[in-house]
Amino acid sequence: MTETNTVLRLVPKKKKGLLRLIFSRLGMIVLLIIFQIAIFIALYVWADEYFTWFNGAIRIFAVVMVLYLFNIDMDSTAKLTWLNLIMLFPIPASLFFWFTQRDIGHKAERALVQHAIRESRERIQQETEVIYAPDLVNSGTDDLCRYVNRSGCFPIYRGTQVQYFPSGEEKFASLVEELKKAERFIFLEYFIIDEGYMWGTILKILADKAAQGVEVRLLYDGMCEVSLLPHDYPKRLERLGIKAKAFSPIAPFLSTTYNYRDHRKILVIDGKTAFNGGVNLADEYINARERFGHWKDTAVMLKGKAVRSFTLMFLQMWNIGVAEPEWEKWLDTVYEVPTDGYVMPYGDHPLDDDKVGENVYMDILNRARSYVHIMTPYLILDGELESALKYAAQRGVDVKIILPGIPDKKLAYSLAKAHYKPLIAAGVKIYEYTPGFVHAKVFVSDDEKAVVGTINLDYRSLYHHFECATYLYRTSCISNISADFNTTLKKCRQVTPETIRKEKLYYKITGSIMKLLAPLM
């Protein structure tokens, strides 16, 4: 462990090599999972060869799966995907569909998450005078708030100041200054953490604060252990006085739990200040390292009452499986800042029947009068969201979407392009950010509403991930969000029917094929 220029490192530089990968913990886990898959395949081949009735039984099983498919509550696009797969590959696709529906290894996690949410539902009360404010009622925003609260405890607040950051660099600079002010606690929940300048700088401050008696907790997604952090990273942080957990770490057994990731980005300081947005804790998010050209990201900083909701969201995830969880100790701060407008932090999770993230976006599209401007890194749409985008444009709303010009995932990029033609035909305007990659997740509409958070326009965010965002109504920073969109637009190329015709054959073919598998991505 060395300290250079305020940067703290706990992990030595990674050595490269095939043998290192094979004999690492990750390599052994992958080999064990492959071994399990091989056992299932061998059992299937053995049964097919020695039992004449086996093949017929499996085909009956496939028919039963198709009937089951048409009678369950599932997105119609996903149903079509599974039906096509079962038609093409009756036996393996039927077995795989059964495996995903049984949620092997997932029911226990669902019960723990739902218990944590039930335990916390009444921890923060909605202020009656706020929810019944005439401007909220007249705009229908009060109805949206009631819907969002079906799946958690997410009041809508006044008394909260919001600052918008049009880049990861600006968020990082403010985050560092705010961390230095911490007196009681610092809670961090991030999808990606990677050692480098950004995380090293933050880690140094966290270690110093922990030494001063500040409670520091870190929750990160277990997928970080695949390539970024060692499995014993929580123990290494513990030596610095930092409490840490990996959410759903990778283990050597087949399970559908790997499909549900903690994609949230939350940082709470003393219950007074919170950060939310697309920016993870890795150098590419602040352009200290270049991966896909210039990295365009966004974030917000909240000061005031609404911070309590982000504190609660963090605690809901932290307290999963905790026998005697603490709630009130960390929710006792009520910090009000005089300001205009309304703020509603909210979360979404894949373990209920509510598509909160998608429905908030659709509410904005359906109520828009003048414009809806969107920034998103991915465009992998289900039928409902695609219809909402097209309908908004067809009734005269100016719908603009900014997407990456340089992709981070070529298959997802190809699939996004497969949506271009029908959207543009309906009047949606699509742009690609020529300097690089857009990772921002932003909706802004009519100079009145905006969402900044972690929720992408793809199946993983809308159906499979734990997500969070900040809904804003008539807050002063909405003008800054709109201005940032327009500034970013000047660095984009517009997609037209002509550019679609001239698109590379690779993207056309790959996009058409991947559209068949879109709900599985």
C-alpha positions as CSV (number, residue, x, y, z in Angstrom):
1,M,0.0,0.0,0.0
2,T,1.5,3.3,-1.1
3,E,0.4,6.9,-1.1
4,T,1.4,9.3,-3.9
5,N,-0.1,12.7,-4.6
6,T,-3.0,12.0,-2.2
7,V,-3.9,8.8,-4.1
8,L,-4.3,5.7,-2.0
9,R,-4.0,2.2,-3.6
10,L,-5.0,-1.1,-2.0
11,V,-4.5,-3.3,-5.1
12,P,-1.2,-3.8,-6.8
13,K,-1.1,-3.4,-10.6
14,K,-2.6,-6.4,-12.3
15,K,-0.2,-8.9,-13.8
16,K,-1.3,-10.2,-17.2
17,G,-1.2,-13.8,-18.3
18,L,-3.3,-16.8,-19.1
19,L,-2.0,-18.9,-16.2
20,R,-2.7,-16.1,-13.7
21,L,-6.4,-16.0,-14.9
22,I,-6.8,-19.7,-14.9
23,F,-5.5,-20.1,-11.3
24,S,-7.2,-17.0,-9.9
25,R,-10.4,-17.2,-7.8
26,L,-12.4,-15.8,-10.8
27,G,-10.8,-18.4,-13.1
28,M,-11.8,-21.2,-10.7
29,I,-15.3,-19.9,-10.4
30,V,-15.7,-19.7,-14.2
31,L,-14.3,-23.3,-14.6
32,L,-16.7,-24.6,-11.9
33,I,-19.7,-23.0,-13.6
34,I,-18.6,-24.4,-17.0
35,F,-18.3,-27.8,-15.3
36,Q,-21.9,-27.6,-14.1
37,I,-23.1,-26.7,-17.5
38,A,-21.1,-29.6,-19.0
39,I,-22.8,-32.0,-16.5
40,F,-26.3,-30.8,-17.6
41,I,-25.4,-31.3,-21.2
42,A,-23.9,-34.7,-20.6
43,L,-27.0,-35.8,-18.7
44,Y,-29.2,-34.6,-21.5
45,V,-27.2,-36.5,-24.2
46,W,-27.1,-39.6,-22.0
47,A,-30.9,-39.5,-21.4
48,D,-31.6,-38.9,-25.1
49,E,-29.5,-41.9,-26.2
50,Y,-30.7,-44.4,-23.6
51,F,-34.3,-43.5,-23.1
52,T,-36.5,-43.6,-26.2
53,W,-39.3,-41.7,-24.5
54,F,-37.0,-38.9,-23.3
55,N,-37.0,-36.9,-26.5
56,G,-40.8,-37.1,-26.7
57,A,-41.2,-36.0,-23.1
58,I,-38.9,-33.0,-23.7
59,R,-41.0,-32.0,-26.7
60,I,-44.1,-32.1,-24.6
61,F,-42.2,-30.0,-22.0
62,A,-41.5,-27.4,-24.8
63,V,-45.2,-27.2,-25.6
64,V,-46.1,-26.7,-22.0
65,M,-43.5,-23.9,-21.8
66,V,-45.0,-22.2,-24.8
67,L,-48.5,-22.4,-23.2
68,Y,-47.1,-21.1,-19.9
69,L,-45.3,-18.3,-21.8
70,F,-48.6,-17.0,-23.2
71,N,-50.3,-16.9,-19.8
72,I,-47.7,-15.1,-17.7
73,D,-47.3,-11.4,-17.1
74,M,-44.4,-10.5,-19.3
75,D,-43.5,-7.8,-21.7
76,S,-44.8,-8.7,-25.2
77,T,-41.4,-8.2,-26.8
78,A,-39.8,-10.6,-24.3
79,K,-42.6,-13.1,-25.0
80,L,-41.9,-12.9,-28.7
81,T,-38.1,-13.4,-28.1
82,W,-38.7,-16.5,-26.1
83,L,-41.2,-17.9,-28.6
84,N,-38.7,-17.5,-31.5
85,L,-36.0,-19.1,-29.5
86,I,-38.2,-22.1,-28.5
87,M,-39.2,-22.5,-32.2
88,L,-35.6,-22.4,-33.4
89,F,-34.1,-24.5,-30.5
90,P,-37.0,-26.3,-28.8
91,I,-35.2,-28.3,-26.2
92,P,-32.3,-26.0,-24.9
93,A,-34.5,-22.8,-25.2
94,S,-37.3,-24.4,-23.2
95,L,-35.0,-25.6,-20.5
96,F,-33.3,-22.2,-20.4
97,F,-36.6,-20.4,-20.2
98,W,-37.7,-22.8,-17.3
99,F,-34.4,-22.1,-15.5
100,T,-34.9,-18.3,-15.7
101,Q,-38.6,-18.5,-14.6
102,R,-37.7,-20.7,-11.6
103,D,-35.2,-18.1,-10.5
104,I,-32.9,-20.7,-9.0
105,G,-30.9,-19.1,-6.2
106,H,-33.0,-16.0,-6.4
107,K,-36.0,-16.5,-4.2
108,A,-34.0,-16.1,-1.0
109,E,-32.6,-12.8,-2.3
110,R,-36.1,-11.6,-3.3
111,A,-37.4,-12.4,0.3
112,L,-34.5,-10.5,1.9
113,V,-34.9,-7.4,-0.3
114,Q,-38.7,-7.3,0.2
115,H,-38.2,-7.6,3.9
116,A,-35.8,-4.7,4.0
117,I,-38.3,-2.6,2.0
118,R,-41.2,-3.5,4.3
119,E,-39.1,-2.7,7.3
120,S,-38.4,0.8,5.9
121,R,-41.7,1.8,4.2
122,E,-42.9,4.1,7.0
123,R,-39.5,5.5,8.0
124,I,-40.1,8.7,6.1
125,Q,-43.5,10.3,6.0
126,Q,-44.9,12.2,3.0
127,E,-45.6,15.8,4.0
128,T,-49.3,16.4,3.3
129,E,-49.0,20.0,2.4
130,V,-46.5,19.1,-0.2
131,I,-48.3,16.3,-2.0
132,Y,-51.5,18.4,-2.1
133,A,-49.8,21.6,-3.3
134,P,-52.0,23.0,-6.2
135,D,-49.2,23.1,-8.8
136,L,-48.4,19.4,-8.1
137,V,-52.1,18.4,-8.2
138,N,-52.8,20.4,-11.4
139,S,-49.8,18.9,-13.2
140,G,-50.5,15.3,-12.2
141,T,-47.2,15.0,-10.4
142,D,-48.9,14.0,-7.2
143,D,-50.4,11.0,-9.0
144,L,-46.9,10.0,-10.2
145,C,-45.6,10.3,-6.6
146,R,-48.3,8.0,-5.4
147,Y,-47.4,5.4,-8.1
148,V,-43.7,5.6,-7.3
149,N,-44.5,4.9,-3.6
150,R,-46.0,1.5,-4.5
151,S,-42.5,0.0,-4.4
152,G,-40.8,1.9,-1.6
153,C,-40.7,5.0,0.5
154,F,-40.0,7.9,-1.8
155,P,-41.8,11.2,-0.8
156,I,-41.7,14.3,-2.9
157,Y,-40.0,17.2,-1.1
158,R,-39.6,21.0,-1.0
159,G,-36.8,22.5,1.0
160,T,-34.1,20.9,-1.2
161,Q,-31.4,22.6,-3.3
162,V,-30.2,20.8,-6.4
163,Q,-27.0,21.5,-8.4
164,Y,-26.6,19.9,-11.8
165,F,-23.1,18.8,-13.1
166,P,-22.7,18.5,-16.9
167,S,-19.6,16.4,-16.5
168,G,-18.0,13.8,-14.3
169,E,-15.1,16.2,-13.7
170,E,-17.3,18.8,-12.2
171,K,-19.1,16.3,-10.0
172,F,-15.7,14.9,-8.8
173,A,-14.4,18.3,-7.8
174,S,-17.5,19.1,-5.7
175,L,-17.6,15.6,-4.3
176,V,-14.1,15.9,-3.0
177,E,-14.9,19.2,-1.3
178,E,-18.1,17.8,0.3
179,L,-16.4,14.7,1.6
180,K,-13.9,16.8,3.5
181,K,-16.8,18.4,5.4
182,A,-18.2,15.1,6.7
183,E,-18.7,14.9,10.4
184,R,-21.0,11.9,11.2
185,F,-21.2,9.5,8.3
186,I,-20.4,8.8,4.6
187,F,-22.4,6.2,2.7
188,L,-21.4,5.2,-0.8
189,E,-23.2,2.8,-3.2
190,Y,-21.6,2.4,-6.7
191,F,-21.9,-0.1,-9.6
192,I,-18.2,0.3,-10.6
193,I,-15.1,1.1,-8.5
194,D,-11.7,0.9,-10.2
195,E,-8.4,1.8,-8.6
196,G,-6.8,4.9,-10.1
197,Y,-6.6,8.6,-9.6
198,M,-10.4,9.2,-8.9
199,W,-10.9,6.3,-6.5
200,G,-7.5,6.8,-4.9
201,T,-8.2,10.4,-4.1
202,I,-11.6,9.6,-2.7
203,L,-10.3,6.6,-0.7
204,K,-7.6,8.8,0.9
205,I,-10.3,11.1,2.2
206,L,-12.5,8.2,3.4
207,A,-9.6,6.7,5.3
208,D,-8.8,10.0,6.9
209,K,-12.4,10.5,7.9
210,A,-12.7,7.0,9.3
211,A,-9.6,7.7,11.4
212,Q,-11.5,10.8,12.8
213,G,-14.4,8.7,13.9
214,V,-16.7,9.2,10.9
215,E,-18.8,6.2,10.0
216,V,-17.8,5.2,6.4
217,R,-19.7,2.5,4.6
218,L,-19.2,1.3,1.0
219,L,-21.5,-0.9,-1.0
220,Y,-20.4,-2.0,-4.6
221,D,-21.7,-4.4,-7.1
222,G,-20.2,-7.9,-7.0
223,M,-19.4,-7.8,-10.7
224,C,-16.4,-5.6,-9.8
225,E,-14.8,-8.8,-8.5
226,V,-14.7,-10.1,-12.1
227,S,-12.0,-7.8,-13.4
228,L,-11.6,-4.7,-11.1
229,L,-11.3,-5.6,-7.4
230,P,-10.2,-8.6,-5.5
231,H,-12.7,-10.7,-3.6
232,D,-11.1,-9.7,-0.2
233,Y,-11.4,-6.0,-0.9
234,P,-13.8,-5.4,2.0
235,K,-11.1,-6.8,4.4
236,R,-8.5,-4.5,2.9
237,L,-10.8,-1.5,3.4
238,E,-11.6,-2.7,7.0
239,R,-7.9,-2.1,7.8
240,L,-8.6,1.6,7.0
241,G,-11.6,1.7,9.2
242,I,-14.1,1.5,6.3
243,K,-17.0,-0.9,6.3
244,A,-17.6,-2.5,2.9
245,K,-19.8,-5.1,1.2
246,A,-20.0,-6.5,-2.3
247,F,-23.6,-6.9,-3.5
248,S,-24.3,-10.4,-4.9
249,P,-20.7,-11.5,-5.4
250,I,-19.9,-14.1,-8.0
251,A,-19.9,-17.6,-6.6
252,P,-19.1,-21.0,-8.2
253,F,-22.7,-22.1,-8.9
254,L,-25.4,-21.5,-11.5
255,S,-28.0,-19.0,-10.4
256,T,-30.2,-16.4,-11.9
257,T,-29.1,-13.9,-9.2
258,Y,-26.2,-12.9,-11.4
259,N,-28.8,-11.2,-13.7
260,Y,-29.8,-8.7,-11.0
261,R,-27.1,-6.1,-10.4
262,D,-26.8,-3.0,-8.2
263,H,-26.4,-0.3,-10.8
264,R,-27.1,2.5,-8.4
265,K,-24.7,5.5,-7.8
266,I,-25.4,7.1,-4.4
267,L,-23.2,9.1,-2.1
268,V,-24.7,10.5,1.1
269,I,-22.8,12.8,3.6
270,D,-24.2,13.4,7.1
271,G,-27.8,13.1,5.8
272,K,-27.4,16.7,4.5
273,T,-25.7,16.2,1.1
274,A,-26.2,13.5,-1.6
275,F,-24.9,12.8,-5.1
276,N,-26.7,10.9,-7.8
277,G,-26.2,10.4,-11.6
278,G,-24.3,8.3,-14.0
279,V,-20.8,8.8,-12.7
280,N,-19.1,5.7,-11.3
281,L,-15.8,5.8,-9.3
282,A,-13.3,5.1,-12.1
283,D,-11.0,7.3,-14.1
284,E,-12.8,7.2,-17.5
285,Y,-15.8,8.9,-15.9
286,I,-13.7,12.1,-15.3
287,N,-11.7,11.7,-18.5
288,A,-8.5,11.0,-16.6
289,R,-8.3,7.9,-18.8
290,E,-9.6,7.6,-22.3
291,R,-11.5,4.5,-23.4
292,F,-14.1,5.5,-25.9
293,G,-13.2,9.1,-26.8
294,H,-14.5,11.9,-24.6
295,W,-16.8,10.6,-21.8
296,K,-19.9,12.7,-21.4
297,D,-21.7,12.1,-18.1
298,T,-24.0,14.0,-15.7
299,A,-24.9,14.1,-12.0
300,V,-26.8,16.1,-9.4
301,M,-25.9,17.2,-5.9
302,L,-28.8,17.5,-3.4
303,K,-28.7,19.6,-0.2
304,G,-31.7,19.5,2.1
305,K,-34.7,17.3,3.0
306,A,-34.7,15.0,0.0
307,V,-31.3,13.7,1.0
308,R,-33.1,11.5,3.5
309,S,-34.5,9.4,0.7
310,F,-31.1,8.6,-0.6
311,T,-30.0,7.7,2.9
312,L,-32.9,5.3,3.2
313,M,-32.2,3.8,-0.3
314,F,-28.6,3.0,0.8
315,L,-29.8,1.5,4.1
316,Q,-32.3,-0.7,2.3
317,M,-29.5,-2.3,0.3
318,W,-27.0,-2.3,3.2
319,N,-29.5,-3.9,5.6
320,I,-30.4,-6.9,3.3
321,G,-29.8,-10.0,5.5
322,V,-28.9,-7.9,8.6
323,A,-30.5,-9.4,11.7
324,E,-30.9,-6.2,13.6
325,P,-30.7,-3.3,11.1
326,E,-30.3,0.3,12.2
327,W,-32.6,2.9,10.6
328,E,-33.5,5.9,12.7
329,K,-29.9,6.5,13.8
330,W,-29.1,7.6,10.3
331,L,-32.4,9.1,9.3
332,D,-32.6,11.6,12.3
333,T,-31.2,14.5,10.3
334,V,-33.8,16.9,8.8
335,Y,-31.9,19.5,6.9
336,E,-34.0,22.1,5.1
337,V,-32.6,24.5,2.5
338,P,-34.9,27.3,1.2
339,T,-35.4,26.8,-2.5
340,D,-38.0,26.6,-5.3
341,G,-39.5,23.5,-6.9
342,Y,-39.9,19.9,-5.9
343,V,-37.5,17.0,-5.7
344,M,-38.4,13.3,-5.5
345,P,-35.5,10.8,-5.3
346,Y,-36.7,7.3,-6.1
347,G,-35.5,3.8,-6.6
348,D,-36.4,0.8,-8.7
349,H,-35.7,-2.9,-8.2
350,P,-36.3,-6.0,-10.3
351,L,-37.9,-8.1,-7.5
352,D,-41.4,-6.7,-7.8
353,D,-44.0,-6.2,-10.6
354,D,-43.5,-2.5,-10.9
355,K,-41.4,-1.0,-13.8
356,V,-40.9,2.3,-11.9
357,G,-38.0,3.5,-14.0
358,E,-39.7,3.0,-17.3
359,N,-43.1,4.3,-16.1
360,V,-41.6,7.5,-14.8
361,Y,-40.0,8.1,-18.3
362,M,-43.3,7.2,-20.0
363,D,-45.2,9.6,-17.7
364,I,-42.9,12.5,-18.9
365,L,-43.4,11.5,-22.5
366,N,-47.2,11.2,-22.2
367,R,-47.6,14.5,-20.4
368,A,-45.1,16.6,-22.4
369,R,-46.5,19.6,-24.3
370,S,-43.5,21.1,-26.0
371,Y,-40.4,19.0,-25.8
372,V,-38.7,15.9,-24.3
373,H,-34.9,15.8,-24.6
374,I,-33.1,12.6,-23.7
375,M,-29.5,11.5,-23.2
376,T,-28.8,7.8,-22.9
377,P,-25.9,5.4,-23.6
378,Y,-28.2,2.6,-24.9
379,L,-31.4,2.3,-26.8
380,I,-32.8,-1.2,-26.4
381,L,-36.5,-0.6,-26.2
382,D,-39.5,-2.7,-25.4
383,G,-42.8,-2.2,-27.3
384,E,-44.4,0.1,-24.7
385,L,-41.5,2.6,-24.5
386,E,-41.0,2.7,-28.3
387,S,-44.7,3.4,-28.7
388,A,-44.5,6.2,-26.1
389,L,-41.6,7.8,-27.9
390,K,-43.3,7.6,-31.3
391,Y,-46.7,8.8,-29.9
392,A,-45.1,11.9,-28.3
393,A,-43.4,12.8,-31.5
394,Q,-46.5,12.1,-33.6
395,R,-48.6,14.5,-31.5
396,G,-46.1,17.3,-32.1
397,V,-43.8,17.1,-29.1
398,D,-40.1,17.8,-30.0
399,V,-38.5,14.5,-29.0
400,K,-34.7,14.5,-29.3
401,I,-32.3,11.7,-28.2
402,I,-28.6,12.0,-27.9
403,L,-26.7,8.6,-28.1
404,P,-22.9,7.8,-28.2
405,G,-20.9,8.4,-31.4
406,I,-18.3,5.9,-30.2
407,P,-19.7,2.8,-28.6
408,D,-18.5,0.9,-25.5
409,K,-20.4,-2.3,-26.6
410,K,-20.7,-2.9,-30.4
411,L,-23.6,-5.3,-30.1
412,A,-25.7,-2.8,-28.0
413,Y,-24.7,-0.1,-30.5
414,S,-25.9,-2.2,-33.4
415,L,-29.2,-2.9,-31.6
416,A,-29.7,0.8,-30.9
417,K,-29.3,1.5,-34.6
418,A,-32.0,-1.1,-35.3
419,H,-34.5,1.2,-33.6
420,Y,-33.5,4.3,-35.6
421,K,-35.7,3.9,-38.7
422,P,-39.1,3.5,-37.1
423,L,-38.4,6.2,-34.5
424,I,-37.3,8.7,-37.1
425,A,-40.2,7.8,-39.3
426,A,-42.5,8.8,-36.4
427,G,-40.7,12.2,-36.0
428,V,-38.2,11.4,-33.2
429,K,-34.9,13.2,-33.8
430,I,-31.8,11.1,-33.1
431,Y,-28.2,12.4,-32.7
432,E,-24.9,10.8,-32.1
433,Y,-22.2,12.4,-29.9
434,T,-19.2,12.6,-32.2
435,P,-16.4,13.3,-29.6
436,G,-17.1,9.9,-27.9
437,F,-19.3,8.1,-25.5
438,V,-22.5,9.4,-23.8
439,H,-23.0,7.7,-20.4
440,A,-25.6,10.3,-19.1
441,K,-29.1,9.3,-18.2
442,V,-31.2,12.4,-18.5
443,F,-34.8,13.3,-19.4
444,V,-35.8,17.0,-19.5
445,S,-39.2,18.3,-20.6
446,D,-41.0,21.6,-21.1
447,D,-38.6,23.6,-18.8
448,E,-40.5,22.0,-15.9
449,K,-39.5,18.4,-15.4
450,A,-36.3,16.5,-15.4
451,V,-34.8,13.1,-14.3
452,V,-31.1,12.6,-13.7
453,G,-30.0,9.2,-12.4
454,T,-28.7,5.8,-13.3
455,I,-31.6,4.4,-15.5
456,N,-30.7,3.6,-19.1
457,L,-33.1,3.0,-21.9
458,D,-32.4,-0.7,-22.1
459,Y,-33.8,-3.9,-20.7
460,R,-31.1,-4.4,-18.1
461,S,-31.8,-1.0,-16.4
462,L,-35.6,-1.2,-16.9
463,Y,-36.1,-4.8,-15.9
464,H,-33.1,-6.4,-14.2
465,H,-31.1,-3.9,-12.2
466,F,-31.4,-2.0,-8.9
467,E,-31.6,1.6,-10.0
468,C,-32.2,5.1,-8.7
469,A,-32.8,8.6,-10.0
470,T,-33.8,12.1,-9.0
471,Y,-37.1,13.5,-10.3
472,L,-37.2,17.3,-10.5
473,Y,-40.3,19.5,-10.9
474,R,-39.9,23.3,-11.4
475,T,-36.5,23.4,-9.8
476,S,-34.2,26.2,-10.9
477,C,-31.5,23.8,-12.1
478,I,-33.8,22.4,-14.9
479,S,-32.7,25.4,-17.1
480,N,-29.1,24.2,-16.6
481,I,-30.0,20.7,-17.7
482,S,-31.8,22.0,-20.8
483,A,-28.9,24.3,-21.6
484,D,-26.4,21.4,-21.3
485,F,-28.5,19.3,-23.6
486,N,-28.4,22.0,-26.2
487,T,-24.7,22.5,-25.8
488,T,-24.1,18.8,-26.2
489,L,-26.3,18.8,-29.3
490,K,-23.9,21.1,-31.1
491,K,-21.2,18.3,-30.9
492,C,-23.5,15.7,-32.4
493,R,-24.3,14.5,-35.9
494,Q,-28.0,14.0,-36.7
495,V,-29.2,10.6,-37.9
496,T,-31.3,10.8,-41.0
497,P,-32.8,8.3,-43.5
498,E,-29.8,8.9,-45.7
499,T,-27.2,8.1,-43.0
500,I,-29.2,5.0,-42.1
501,R,-29.0,3.8,-45.7
502,K,-25.3,4.4,-45.7
503,E,-24.7,2.6,-42.4
504,K,-22.1,-0.1,-42.2
505,L,-23.4,-3.5,-43.3
506,Y,-22.0,-5.0,-40.1
507,Y,-24.3,-2.8,-37.9
508,K,-27.3,-3.5,-40.1
509,I,-26.9,-7.3,-40.0
510,T,-25.9,-7.5,-36.3
511,G,-28.7,-5.1,-35.3
512,S,-31.3,-7.3,-37.1
513,I,-30.0,-10.4,-35.4
514,M,-29.6,-8.8,-32.0
515,K,-33.2,-7.5,-32.1
516,L,-34.3,-11.1,-31.7
517,L,-32.4,-11.3,-28.4
518,A,-33.0,-7.8,-27.2
519,P,-34.8,-8.7,-23.9
520,L,-32.0,-11.0,-23.0
521,M,-29.3,-8.3,-23.2
